[in-house]
Amino acid sequence: MTSGAGIYFDGITSARHDVAVVLGATGLHIAGPGGRLLAQWPYNEIESLTAPDNVLRLGRRNNAVLERLEIIDHAFAAEIDARAAHIDRTGTLQRRQRASVIGWSVAATVSLLLTAYFGVPALAEKLAPLVPAAIDRKLGDAVDMQVRGILDIGKSGAAFECGTADAEKPGRAAFDKMVRRLEQAAGLPAPLRSFVVRRTEANALALPGGQVYVFRGLIEKADTADEVAGVIAHEIGHVAHRDGTKAVLQAGGLSFLFGMLLGDFVGGGAVVIAAKTVLQSSYSREAESAADAYGAELMRKAGGNARALASMLGKIGGATEPGMKILLDHPETKARIAAINKVASARTTTPFLDAGEWAALKRICAG
């Protein structure tokens, strides 16, 4: 595959990203520092944009986010031009961009007025369900980058995710099996992006856009696979209720909405605060109670043991780690456990993993 350098704008922030662009069989692969994949553009969705004579500027159709890619190297630009025979040169994307920006700007202007009337928390509750899925996913990517920086994972040379080394792959397969069963029962509109990370805290996180982290410490503390599944089900509740997106809106307040007006849809300060909010598990008590109820019901739908979520909460409730706040702002742990057990059925359940798969999951970070 041929590759070259480019400049990428993700359409969410105003930041410029120096990237490596690879010409794949079916589209462009855009990677940032360290080879982290930022975007994949199918050739038949690429459109040329107006640009100076020495720049090939490309956009992407059928995408709610206004991404663009600029190539300065003439030889590489010619290769892209030749490979992407379906490039649309009619300017429809530029018209869509203008319409989309106008639409977002009008919405943001109205939001500023509503903020003054309702207040930020109430407005976040109303606006979060209206954020397009593609924007929500990009918000999640931005929060993910901040979370990785705060957790300092990967800077010591260790992989951010467990399950990538050969010895860890059986554990990853077991983890994926568990998540798939929950996803099928949940019926979410978009697939989850879930993984285990190398942290010793007994914790799990849900980010905007359907990203779920499970910390190694949680798996180590669990006695059964259903206890881990119960916590993941709780986090899926946060995803379904879009609590991470609400956290961004609440954290950013007017700065987030002004960022929308100015084209910086994430608003850097809002994302930093939102990342810390997610890490500190400081959702409202109402949001946590709702996620508990959702998680217990999801475990029941998936044929698992809903009481396992209550059991796991009993093990980790009130625990704290330096720089982290685990369950400190959650409802009274005993009350949460009682509420979950009240809705949990006594019917026969099927364990999420067999003994061998559970043993493999316990070793998912062993590599």
PAMISE-211825 format. One line per field, with one value per residue: residue number from 0; z, y, x of N, C-alpha, C in turn; residue in three letters. Coordinates in pm, whole numbers. Layout:
// residues N
seq <- NUM|...
n_zz <- Z|...
n_yy <- Y|...
n_xx <- X|...
ca_zz <- Z|...
ca_yy <- Y|...
ca_xx <- X|...
c_zz <- Z|...
c_yy <- Y|...
c_xx <- X|...
type <- ALA|...
END
This chain:
// residues 367
seq <- 0|1|2|3|4|5|6|7|8|9|10|11|12|13|14|15|16|17|18|19|20|21|22|23|24|25|26|27|28|29|30|31|32|33|34|35|36|37|38|39|40|41|42|43|44|45|46|47|48|49|50|51|52|53|54|55|56|57|58|59|60|61|62|63|64|65|66|67|68|69|70|71|72|73|74|75|76|77|78|79|80|81|82|83|84|85|86|87|88|89|90|91|92|93|94|95|96|97|98|99|100|101|102|103|104|105|106|107|108|109|110|111|112|113|114|115|116|117|118|119|120|121|122|123|124|125|126|127|128|129|130|131|132|133|134|135|136|137|138|139|140|141|142|143|144|145|146|147|148|149|150|151|152|153|154|155|156|157|158|159|160|161|162|163|164|165|166|167|168|169|170|171|172|173|174|175|176|177|178|179|180|181|182|183|184|185|186|187|188|189|190|191|192|193|194|195|196|197|198|199|200|201|202|203|204|205|206|207|208|209|210|211|212|213|214|215|216|217|218|219|220|221|222|223|224|225|226|227|228|229|230|231|232|233|234|235|236|237|238|239|240|241|242|243|244|245|246|247|248|249|250|251|252|253|254|255|256|257|258|259|260|261|262|263|264|265|266|267|268|269|270|271|272|273|274|275|276|277|278|279|280|281|282|283|284|285|286|287|288|289|290|291|292|293|294|295|296|297|298|299|300|301|302|303|304|305|306|307|308|309|310|311|312|313|314|315|316|317|318|319|320|321|322|323|324|325|326|327|328|329|330|331|332|333|334|335|336|337|338|339|340|341|342|343|344|345|346|347|348|349|350|351|352|353|354|355|356|357|358|359|360|361|362|363|364|365|366
n_zz <- 0|-74|86|245|363|537|626|870|964|1209|1214|1444|1644|1617|1580|1415|1265|1207|990|885|575|426|129|97|-2|-38|50|213|482|776|996|1320|1546|1653|1509|1559|1456|1310|1129|866|527|284|-66|-236|-98|-96|-159|-355|-246|-269|-306|-268|-553|-505|-329|-245|-141|49|128|304|207|325|600|927|1052|986|840|702|470|384|129|43|-95|-427|-590|-432|-402|-664|-684|-505|-635|-866|-766|-626|-798|-783|-679|-594|-768|-766|-574|-384|-120|-6|-9|164|395|451|499|716|913|944|1041|1285|1410|1439|1609|1828|1901|1981|2192|2370|2457|2577|2781|2957|3045|3138|3277|3304|3379|3340|3074|2951|2992|2821|2572|2517|2406|2149|2018|1732|1638|1518|1600|1873|1890|1808|2016|2217|2131|2168|2447|2522|2448|2635|2873|2851|2871|3131|3283|3225|3086|2885|2845|2976|2818|2821|2670|2609|2608|2743|2631|2383|2348|2264|2471|2601|2438|2449|2676|2584|2391|2555|2697|2487|2414|2639|2632|2385|2435|2619|2460|2259|2406|2493|2264|2146|1947|1816|1789|2083|2195|2356|2613|2813|3050|3171|3470|3825|3988|4108|3892|3639|3333|3140|2837|2628|2319|2329|2433|2650|2933|3115|3412|3496|3768|3852|3738|3866|4127|4117|4175|4008|3660|3604|3784|3679|3434|3527|3615|3371|3242|3394|3314|3045|3077|3138|2887|2724|2833|2769|2944|2954|2746|2844|3061|2932|2821|3055|3188|3010|2962|2880|2740|2587|2416|2289|2160|1972|1809|1704|1560|1685|1794|2011|2224|2408|2691|2805|2741|2886|3149|3141|3101|3347|3508|3427|3500|3776|3845|3897|3836|3865|4151|4073|3809|3852|3995|3799|3609|3754|3773|3503|3442|3603|3489|3230|3274|3350|3110|2949|3050|3266|3606|3790|4051|4079|4008|4230|4421|4337|4368|4643|4702|4601|4680|4800|4797|4753|4553|4518|4358|4227|4241|4348|4329|4525|4510|4454|4508|4844|4919|5032|4995|4720|4661|4779|4620|4370|4422|4474|4228|4095|3954|4069|3901|3704|3589|3332|3338|3230|3131|3086|3308|3205|3027|3204|3360|3162|3113|3354|3314|3127|3124|3143|2976
n_yy <- -119|228|521|846|1186|1399|1657|1669|1754|1711|1798|1839|1971|2263|2191|2110|1818|1644|1383|1037|907|635|455|239|-72|-22|233|542|537|703|802|895|1022|762|573|553|492|733|787|637|654|565|528|593|784|1016|1360|1634|1953|2313|2464|2606|2615|2449|2253|1957|1926|1747|1620|1445|1276|1205|1210|1318|1473|1737|1668|1718|1671|1746|1741|1804|1719|1676|1447|1240|1333|1307|1030|965|1091|942|688|718|710|773|1023|1299|1586|1791|1972|1933|1860|2086|2260|2123|2139|2414|2444|2274|2390|2634|2537|2413|2641|2802|2634|2633|2902|2930|2754|2894|3091|2931|2823|3035|3047|2787|2684|2516|2227|2125|2193|2041|1787|1796|1848|1648|1402|1492|1528|1442|1104|1068|1296|1254|1027|1133|1313|1128|1017|1237|1277|1032|1055|1245|1106|894|1037|1139|905|810|585|371|539|439|243|18|-142|31|-103|-417|-757|-772|-895|-1220|-1410|-1300|-1304|-1516|-1429|-1187|-1280|-1407|-1186|-1036|-1211|-1194|-922|-911|-1066|-907|-678|-775|-825|-569|-415|-179|124|155|-17|-111|11|-152|-232|-374|-217|-138|-85|-70|-10|-97|-56|87|254|467|631|916|835|558|416|189|135|-121|-172|-345|-406|-438|-681|-849|-830|-942|-1235|-1393|-1433|-1318|-1109|-922|-883|-769|-514|-408|-405|-209|13|17|110|381|452|410|600|823|957|1033|1221|1414|1491|1621|1839|1960|2014|2180|2389|2719|2767|2541|2559|2804|2723|2553|2740|2866|2671|2492|2221|2052|2190|2251|2288|2196|1926|1833|1873|1710|1460|1426|1422|1183|1002|1031|919|1078|1112|1217|1126|1038|961|747|570|517|391|166|37|-7|-172|-399|-490|-538|-747|-941|-969|-1071|-1318|-1352|-1332|-1099|-1026|-1040|-794|-638|-777|-722|-446|-432|-517|-321|-78|248|235|391|543|692|1002|920|871|647|549|732|943|810|678|576|283|47|95|97|-167|-301|-206|-312|-589|-613|-596|-803|-1121|-1453|-1659|-1935|-1896|-1840|-1874|-1618|-1688|-1993|-2206|-2225|-2006|-1796|-1816|-1747|-1481|-1368|-1359|-1165|-940|-1031|-1034
n_xx <- 84|44|167|154|210|-22|-262|-499|-829|-1065|-1327|-1463|-1313|-1102|-847|-540|-416|-127|-83|-46|-126|-273|-313|-555|-716|-987|-1026|-914|-684|-640|-402|-281|-23|196|65|-205|-530|-728|-932|-1127|-1178|-1397|-1340|-1553|-1693|-1559|-1498|-1389|-1272|-1281|-965|-629|-402|-182|-262|-434|-748|-973|-1298|-1562|-1849|-2187|-2159|-2196|-2012|-1788|-1535|-1204|-934|-604|-366|-38|185|259|293|191|-68|-157|-160|-365|-575|-589|-647|-887|-1132|-1394|-1425|-1617|-1672|-1849|-1915|-2112|-2069|-1952|-2169|-2336|-2181|-2189|-2465|-2495|-2330|-2463|-2705|-2624|-2525|-2752|-2895|-2722|-2728|-2994|-2974|-2812|-2987|-3178|-3027|-2995|-3253|-3338|-3116|-2796|-2778|-3045|-3081|-2881|-2985|-3202|-3085|-2894|-3009|-3052|-2815|-2635|-2550|-2297|-2158|-2165|-2004|-1759|-1719|-1682|-1438|-1270|-1289|-1187|-915|-832|-881|-702|-463|-484|-494|-247|-174|13|230|443|529|374|92|-213|-459|-560|-531|-414|-165|-29|-62|-273|-493|-693|-830|-929|-1106|-1293|-1388|-1503|-1708|-1873|-1949|-2082|-2309|-2446|-2482|-2653|-2883|-2940|-2992|-2886|-2856|-2613|-2296|-2107|-1786|-1563|-1327|-1059|-850|-518|-528|-520|-734|-1062|-1285|-1502|-1581|-1795|-1793|-1886|-2053|-2048|-1824|-1669|-1477|-1321|-1158|-858|-834|-1098|-1178|-999|-1092|-1342|-1543|-1687|-1778|-2023|-2038|-1861|-1990|-2226|-2144|-2057|-2304|-2431|-2273|-2341|-2595|-2541|-2445|-2674|-2845|-2709|-2538|-2269|-2249|-2421|-2266|-2054|-2191|-2287|-2047|-1913|-2092|-2176|-1940|-1904|-2125|-2076|-1847|-1957|-2081|-1858|-1738|-1571|-1655|-1622|-1494|-1236|-1184|-1421|-1414|-1192|-1282|-1507|-1388|-1259|-1483|-1607|-1404|-1402|-1635|-1856|-2135|-2479|-2680|-2929|-2879|-2703|-2866|-3056|-2894|-2823|-3074|-3123|-2905|-2956|-3196|-3106|-2925|-3110|-3256|-3055|-3026|-2864|-2732|-2877|-2835|-2566|-2458|-2530|-2382|-2120|-2111|-2120|-1864|-1696|-1795|-1757|-1479|-1161|-903|-576|-606|-832|-1188|-1392|-1715|-1781|-1959|-2187|-2523|-2620|-2451|-2562|-2833|-2847|-2777|-2993|-3203|-3138|-3144|-3412|-3541|-3426|-3474|-3562|-3522|-3385|-3054|-2804|-2460|-2231|-1982|-1796|-1600|-1336|-1326|-1368|-1137|-952|-1027|-953|-682|-638|-479|-223|-4
ca_zz <- 0|-81|195|239|473|515|737|893|1055|1239|1203|1577|1698|1515|1583|1296|1297|1107|984|777|495|353|25|112|-117|-56|98|280|625|830|1127|1392|1608|1706|1424|1604|1346|1337|1040|742|427|159|-184|-298|-17|-95|-249|-357|-201|-322|-236|-350|-660|-460|-222|-270|-20|35|233|301|201|408|733|1000|1098|871|831|575|460|287|82|-23|-185|-556|-640|-354|-437|-793|-659|-446|-740|-959|-698|-587|-923|-755|-613|-641|-791|-793|-469|-298|19|45|19|286|507|485|558|847|1005|972|1127|1418|1467|1484|1727|1940|1943|2059|2317|2461|2516|2665|2900|3049|3098|3209|3350|3229|3398|3275|2930|2909|2990|2704|2447|2492|2309|2015|1957|1633|1680|1472|1689|2002|1877|1807|2153|2290|2092|2231|2590|2532|2445|2763|2977|2838|2925|3277|3340|3198|3037|2758|2844|3030|2720|2824|2584|2679|2622|2763|2533|2253|2342|2234|2593|2650|2340|2497|2767|2503|2330|2659|2724|2373|2424|2744|2586|2277|2494|2674|2348|2192|2493|2507|2140|2128|1805|1761|1867|2185|2182|2495|2633|2947|3056|3275|3593|3940|4058|4076|3835|3497|3287|3013|2772|2520|2194|2344|2474|2788|2988|3236|3468|3536|3909|3870|3706|3972|4250|4096|4199|3899|3536|3609|3857|3580|3338|3591|3612|3231|3217|3455|3228|2925|3116|3116|2741|2673|2882|2718|3059|2922|2666|2938|3141|2850|2812|3185|3221|2920|2975|2772|2658|2488|2317|2208|2074|1858|1720|1640|1481|1770|1852|2139|2329|2480|2835|2839|2729|2999|3268|3124|3123|3491|3563|3401|3579|3917|3862|3966|3780|3970|4217|3990|3693|3898|4026|3671|3548|3831|3732|3366|3445|3659|3389|3118|3316|3344|2968|2893|3114|3370|3745|3822|4186|4070|4011|4370|4489|4302|4431|4782|4714|4564|4728|4892|4784|4688|4513|4499|4230|4171|4337|4303|4393|4640|4492|4419|4619|4953|4859|5082|4931|4580|4661|4809|4505|4263|4462|4471|4091|4041|3961|4128|3801|3666|3502|3262|3357|3108|3082|3156|3397|3126|2975|3318|3393|3058|3136|3468|3267|3008|3132|3189|2879
ca_yy <- 0|354|613|979|1276|1485|1739|1625|1828|1612|1855|1860|2079|2339|2146|2050|1693|1591|1241|950|864|512|419|101|-132|35|370|604|514|824|764|999|980|627|485|540|518|842|782|559|715|488|611|642|890|1130|1470|1739|2085|2425|2478|2667|2529|2354|2169|1873|1930|1648|1604|1315|1283|1112|1207|1434|1552|1807|1638|1744|1621|1824|1678|1904|1650|1666|1310|1161|1382|1247|890|962|1131|829|572|749|748|816|1153|1388|1720|1879|2072|1909|1855|2222|2316|2057|2195|2546|2425|2211|2490|2728|2468|2401|2774|2842|2553|2678|3033|2901|2689|2997|3154|2832|2808|3143|3023|2660|2644|2418|2084|2092|2203|1924|1674|1810|1853|1528|1308|1551|1531|1333|992|1088|1396|1187|938|1218|1359|1016|1007|1347|1246|917|1103|1309|1002|823|1123|1147|775|790|450|363|620|358|139|-85|-115|88|-209|-556|-848|-762|-992|-1356|-1477|-1233|-1311|-1593|-1343|-1090|-1353|-1427|-1055|-1002|-1295|-1137|-795|-939|-1115|-790|-592|-834|-805|-425|-360|-41|165|147|-112|-60|-6|-186|-297|-378|-135|-179|-6|-158|24|-175|49|81|386|481|759|946|761|413|352|138|82|-204|-173|-477|-427|-485|-824|-919|-831|-1020|-1379|-1461|-1356|-1241|-984|-829|-852|-678|-378|-364|-374|-77|113|26|200|518|473|420|725|929|1033|1094|1341|1513|1541|1718|1959|2024|2062|2289|2500|2817|2757|2436|2608|2902|2646|2508|2854|2900|2558|2400|2159|1987|2285|2179|2290|2110|1786|1803|1862|1592|1342|1412|1384|1041|928|1038|855|1175|1136|1245|1008|991|891|620|482|476|295|41|-28|-54|-284|-517|-538|-592|-879|-1032|-994|-1151|-1449|-1356|-1315|-956|-1006|-1029|-651|-598|-839|-650|-314|-452|-535|-202|43|333|225|506|532|825|1066|868|868|535|534|820|1024|726|663|487|152|-51|123|53|-313|-342|-175|-409|-721|-610|-620|-924|-1238|-1574|-1766|-1998|-1812|-1905|-1795|-1553|-1760|-2118|-2197|-2198|-1869|-1706|-1819|-1671|-1339|-1327|-1342|-1081|-840|-1103|-1025
ca_xx <- 0|116|133|213|174|-137|-310|-637|-915|-1168|-1460|-1518|-1232|-1029|-708|-479|-347|-35|-119|-1|-241|-243|-409|-596|-785|-1121|-1036|-799|-666|-578|-346|-210|103|196|-13|-345|-623|-821|-1048|-1121|-1266|-1418|-1315|-1676|-1753|-1466|-1531|-1288|-1315|-1204|-836|-524|-352|-80|-318|-551|-832|-1079|-1398|-1631|-1994|-2266|-2099|-2245|-1897|-1730|-1392|-1136|-798|-526|-242|45|278|190|296|97|-202|-191|-193|-499|-668|-603|-707|-1025|-1198|-1531|-1425|-1723|-1617|-1963|-1929|-2228|-2025|-1933|-2301|-2383|-2106|-2243|-2598|-2480|-2277|-2571|-2800|-2565|-2512|-2885|-2927|-2640|-2778|-3114|-2932|-2764|-3104|-3241|-2942|-3030|-3388|-3350|-2996|-2716|-2812|-3172|-3063|-2803|-3078|-3288|-3009|-2813|-3069|-3059|-2682|-2624|-2465|-2160|-2099|-2147|-1888|-1640|-1702|-1621|-1297|-1197|-1281|-1097|-777|-805|-878|-574|-359|-499|-458|-104|-155|85|352|553|560|271|-22|-329|-559|-523|-590|-348|-56|-75|-106|-394|-601|-808|-905|-1003|-1218|-1394|-1446|-1589|-1828|-1956|-2004|-2178|-2435|-2513|-2523|-2769|-2999|-2967|-3047|-2841|-2856|-2477|-2216|-2017|-1642|-1533|-1198|-1002|-729|-422|-534|-543|-858|-1182|-1368|-1538|-1622|-1866|-1766|-1980|-2032|-2053|-1699|-1672|-1352|-1324|-1024|-806|-863|-1235|-1179|-926|-1172|-1464|-1536|-1755|-1791|-2146|-2013|-1803|-2097|-2321|-2089|-2064|-2445|-2452|-2211|-2425|-2703|-2494|-2440|-2811|-2902|-2620|-2491|-2140|-2276|-2476|-2154|-1982|-2273|-2290|-1913|-1876|-2184|-2178|-1819|-1929|-2220|-2004|-1759|-2037|-2099|-1731|-1689|-1494|-1773|-1593|-1464|-1131|-1201|-1534|-1374|-1104|-1366|-1592|-1305|-1240|-1613|-1624|-1306|-1436|-1766|-1941|-2267|-2576|-2736|-3040|-2821|-2649|-2979|-3115|-2802|-2839|-3199|-3103|-2812|-3023|-3292|-3029|-2877|-3224|-3285|-2947|-3026|-2761|-2771|-2877|-2782|-2420|-2425|-2537|-2269|-1998|-2117|-2084|-1719|-1619|-1860|-1682|-1333|-1098|-763|-518|-636|-956|-1297|-1473|-1844|-1795|-2078|-2300|-2619|-2578|-2427|-2660|-2962|-2835|-2781|-3130|-3287|-3107|-3195|-3558|-3589|-3364|-3562|-3502|-3527|-3259|-2971|-2692|-2338|-2183|-1865|-1768|-1484|-1216|-1332|-1349|-993|-883|-1053|-871|-544|-641|-372|-103|105
c_zz <- 0|33|176|355|436|638|752|994|1081|1232|1336|1646|1583|1504|1451|1340|1180|1106|873|706|412|252|38|-11|-145|-10|162|428|679|972|1188|1450|1669|1625|1464|1491|1387|1253|923|646|307|38|-242|-215|-18|-198|-242|-315|-265|-238|-326|-450|-611|-352|-278|-140|-43|154|216|302|302|549|806|1046|978|867|700|586|353|257|3|-122|-318|-606|-565|-383|-568|-776|-599|-553|-836|-894|-669|-708|-900|-689|-677|-651|-812|-687|-377|-151|75|75|147|409|550|554|699|950|1043|1069|1269|1485|1518|1611|1849|1992|2028|2193|2419|2532|2615|2793|3004|3117|3187|3307|3280|3254|3326|3124|2876|2897|2864|2573|2414|2394|2166|1945|1859|1677|1638|1558|1824|2000|1877|1945|2237|2258|2161|2381|2613|2535|2577|2875|2972|2897|3076|3344|3320|3150|2903|2757|2899|2933|2718|2733|2667|2708|2656|2653|2398|2238|2320|2357|2646|2559|2381|2594|2692|2437|2431|2690|2612|2376|2526|2695|2476|2333|2554|2564|2282|2275|2501|2382|2118|1980|1739|1847|1972|2139|2324|2504|2778|2946|3179|3392|3708|4016|4015|4023|3691|3460|3159|2960|2672|2398|2209|2373|2621|2823|3106|3287|3510|3681|3937|3845|3815|4099|4238|4124|4087|3776|3539|3687|3764|3481|3398|3590|3469|3196|3275|3366|3096|2954|3098|2967|2686|2714|2839|2831|3033|2841|2753|3022|3063|2844|2945|3221|3138|2933|2854|2684|2551|2378|2230|2114|1953|1758|1641|1560|1559|1853|1985|2249|2425|2629|2881|2838|2845|3125|3260|3148|3272|3559|3547|3489|3727|3948|3928|3885|3896|4031|4135|3871|3734|3931|3899|3601|3622|3784|3591|3365|3497|3557|3269|3152|3309|3199|2906|2955|3221|3508|3783|3961|4187|4068|4154|4449|4463|4363|4579|4803|4689|4617|4827|4881|4712|4655|4498|4361|4166|4281|4289|4388|4508|4630|4454|4535|4725|4900|4905|5016|4786|4572|4684|4689|4391|4298|4456|4333|4030|4059|4019|4028|3773|3568|3438|3280|3224|3047|3154|3234|3321|3073|3087|3360|3290|3077|3253|3426|3150|3008|3169|3099|2909
c_yy <- 125|444|745|1063|1360|1567|1711|1715|1742|1666|1880|1975|2151|2293|2084|1927|1654|1439|1169|898|743|486|270|50|-65|180|419|568|631|795|880|948|841|529|469|582|625|833|689|617|623|580|670|746|1017|1233|1575|1871|2192|2445|2553|2566|2421|2257|2086|1868|1841|1652|1471|1336|1187|1100|1334|1525|1610|1789|1694|1699|1701|1752|1782|1841|1619|1522|1223|1203|1320|1100|876|990|1015|712|596|800|803|954|1244|1529|1824|1986|2050|1908|1995|2288|2254|2112|2329|2533|2368|2310|2591|2664|2455|2538|2825|2765|2600|2813|3016|2841|2791|3065|3059|2811|2913|3117|2899|2634|2530|2274|2044|2096|2084|1802|1677|1797|1721|1430|1360|1556|1415|1227|1012|1191|1333|1097|1019|1278|1251|1000|1114|1323|1130|961|1169|1206|926|906|1130|1017|740|648|456|439|543|247|27|-45|-61|-21|-342|-640|-846|-861|-1133|-1426|-1420|-1254|-1402|-1513|-1241|-1157|-1374|-1295|-1016|-1084|-1238|-1010|-817|-983|-999|-698|-645|-814|-658|-366|-215|-4|157|52|-42|-73|-28|-258|-290|-299|-171|-81|-98|-125|-69|-78|16|217|376|622|790|859|612|345|311|84|-9|-211|-315|-507|-477|-636|-903|-931|-919|-1168|-1458|-1371|-1269|-1111|-880|-787|-754|-534|-324|-327|-238|33|127|113|346|550|496|552|848|1019|1098|1221|1451|1574|1644|1848|2034|2085|2183|2411|2591|2807|2649|2488|2717|2832|2593|2621|2885|2785|2460|2324|2092|2089|2223|2172|2199|1964|1745|1781|1737|1464|1319|1370|1235|959|924|974|949|1212|1163|1115|950|912|755|521|430|373|161|-36|-85|-178|-411|-576|-598|-730|-981|-1069|-1087|-1290|-1465|-1334|-1167|-929|-995|-883|-600|-653|-762|-511|-324|-464|-406|-73|118|325|346|474|672|879|1018|873|764|527|632|903|941|722|569|344|49|-31|78|-99|-364|-319|-275|-546|-728|-643|-746|-1043|-1357|-1688|-1822|-1910|-1895|-1821|-1737|-1626|-1894|-2103|-2163|-2056|-1768|-1702|-1739|-1522|-1287|-1299|-1245|-974|-902|-1083|-918
c_xx <- 88|72|204|164|53|-167|-459|-705|-1038|-1310|-1528|-1445|-1163|-884|-665|-402|-256|-50|-46|-125|-199|-354|-441|-669|-918|-1133|-908|-801|-585|-533|-269|-80|91|114|-157|-439|-724|-947|-1020|-1224|-1281|-1400|-1444|-1750|-1668|-1509|-1422|-1351|-1229|-1079|-739|-468|-256|-131|-434|-630|-953|-1173|-1467|-1781|-2056|-2210|-2141|-2133|-1825|-1579|-1335|-991|-726|-396|-164|141|207|185|196|-47|-249|-229|-333|-604|-694|-676|-856|-1102|-1338|-1536|-1530|-1665|-1727|-1983|-2048|-2189|-2008|-2067|-2358|-2312|-2164|-2379|-2588|-2429|-2384|-2671|-2751|-2557|-2646|-2922|-2849|-2687|-2904|-3077|-2881|-2881|-3172|-3161|-2977|-3164|-3395|-3236|-2927|-2759|-2940|-3158|-2984|-2892|-3164|-3210|-2938|-2878|-3072|-2923|-2671|-2524|-2320|-2088|-2071|-2024|-1759|-1613|-1635|-1475|-1214|-1182|-1185|-951|-739|-793|-746|-460|-363|-455|-311|-75|-83|215|471|594|459|155|-137|-432|-495|-587|-525|-232|-112|-131|-238|-515|-717|-895|-987|-1124|-1331|-1465|-1543|-1719|-1926|-2025|-2108|-2313|-2514|-2564|-2649|-2896|-3038|-3031|-3010|-2839|-2720|-2395|-2131|-1872|-1591|-1399|-1156|-873|-646|-421|-574|-672|-971|-1287|-1403|-1593|-1701|-1842|-1876|-1951|-2021|-1921|-1709|-1534|-1386|-1181|-986|-842|-1003|-1243|-1109|-1010|-1296|-1440|-1603|-1759|-1916|-2129|-1952|-1911|-2197|-2273|-2091|-2207|-2482|-2394|-2287|-2547|-2664|-2487|-2580|-2876|-2821|-2570|-2356|-2157|-2333|-2364|-2074|-2060|-2275|-2155|-1877|-1963|-2181|-2055|-1836|-2020|-2157|-1908|-1832|-2056|-1973|-1672|-1604|-1595|-1746|-1573|-1366|-1151|-1313|-1494|-1284|-1188|-1453|-1513|-1284|-1371|-1636|-1530|-1343|-1571|-1866|-2064|-2363|-2627|-2851|-2988|-2767|-2760|-3044|-3027|-2806|-2962|-3186|-3014|-2875|-3121|-3220|-2974|-2991|-3256|-3181|-2939|-2919|-2819|-2762|-2822|-2630|-2376|-2427|-2418|-2140|-1995|-2080|-1934|-1642|-1678|-1774|-1533|-1278|-954|-708|-551|-764|-1063|-1396|-1599|-1868|-1922|-2200|-2400|-2562|-2568|-2529|-2796|-2960|-2847|-2923|-3222|-3264|-3164|-3347|-3612|-3529|-3457|-3486|-3498|-3388|-3183|-2861|-2568|-2289|-2065|-1855|-1637|-1356|-1212|-1311|-1202|-913|-904|-971|-726|-535|-532|-238|17|206
type <- MET|THR|SER|GLY|ALA|GLY|ILE|TYR|PHE|ASP|GLY|ILE|THR|SER|ALA|ARG|HIS|ASP|VAL|ALA|VAL|VAL|LEU|GLY|ALA|THR|GLY|LEU|HIS|ILE|ALA|GLY|PRO|GLY|GLY|ARG|LEU|LEU|ALA|GLN|TRP|PRO|TYR|ASN|GLU|ILE|GLU|SER|LEU|THR|ALA|PRO|ASP|ASN|VAL|LEU|ARG|LEU|GLY|ARG|ARG|ASN|ASN|ALA|VAL|LEU|GLU|ARG|LEU|GLU|ILE|ILE|ASP|HIS|ALA|PHE|ALA|ALA|GLU|ILE|ASP|ALA|ARG|ALA|ALA|HIS|ILE|ASP|ARG|THR|GLY|THR|LEU|GLN|ARG|ARG|GLN|ARG|ALA|SER|VAL|ILE|GLY|TRP|SER|VAL|ALA|ALA|THR|VAL|SER|LEU|LEU|LEU|THR|ALA|TYR|PHE|GLY|VAL|PRO|ALA|LEU|ALA|GLU|LYS|LEU|ALA|PRO|LEU|VAL|PRO|ALA|ALA|ILE|ASP|ARG|LYS|LEU|GLY|ASP|ALA|VAL|ASP|MET|GLN|VAL|ARG|GLY|ILE|LEU|ASP|ILE|GLY|LYS|SER|GLY|ALA|ALA|PHE|GLU|CYS|GLY|THR|ALA|ASP|ALA|GLU|LYS|PRO|GLY|ARG|ALA|ALA|PHE|ASP|LYS|MET|VAL|ARG|ARG|LEU|GLU|GLN|ALA|ALA|GLY|LEU|PRO|ALA|PRO|LEU|ARG|SER|PHE|VAL|VAL|ARG|ARG|THR|GLU|ALA|ASN|ALA|LEU|ALA|LEU|PRO|GLY|GLY|GLN|VAL|TYR|VAL|PHE|ARG|GLY|LEU|ILE|GLU|LYS|ALA|ASP|THR|ALA|ASP|GLU|VAL|ALA|GLY|VAL|ILE|ALA|HIS|GLU|ILE|GLY|HIS|VAL|ALA|HIS|ARG|ASP|GLY|THR|LYS|ALA|VAL|LEU|GLN|ALA|GLY|GLY|LEU|SER|PHE|LEU|PHE|GLY|MET|LEU|LEU|GLY|ASP|PHE|VAL|GLY|GLY|GLY|ALA|VAL|VAL|ILE|ALA|ALA|LYS|THR|VAL|LEU|GLN|SER|SER|TYR|SER|ARG|GLU|ALA|GLU|SER|ALA|ALA|ASP|ALA|TYR|GLY|ALA|GLU|LEU|MET|ARG|LYS|ALA|GLY|GLY|ASN|ALA|ARG|ALA|LEU|ALA|SER|MET|LEU|GLY|LYS|ILE|GLY|GLY|ALA|THR|GLU|PRO|GLY|MET|LYS|ILE|LEU|LEU|ASP|HIS|PRO|GLU|THR|LYS|ALA|ARG|ILE|ALA|ALA|ILE|ASN|LYS|VAL|ALA|SER|ALA|ARG|THR|THR|THR|PRO|PHE|LEU|ASP|ALA|GLY|GLU|TRP|ALA|ALA|LEU|LYS|ARG|ILE|CYS|ALA|GLY
END
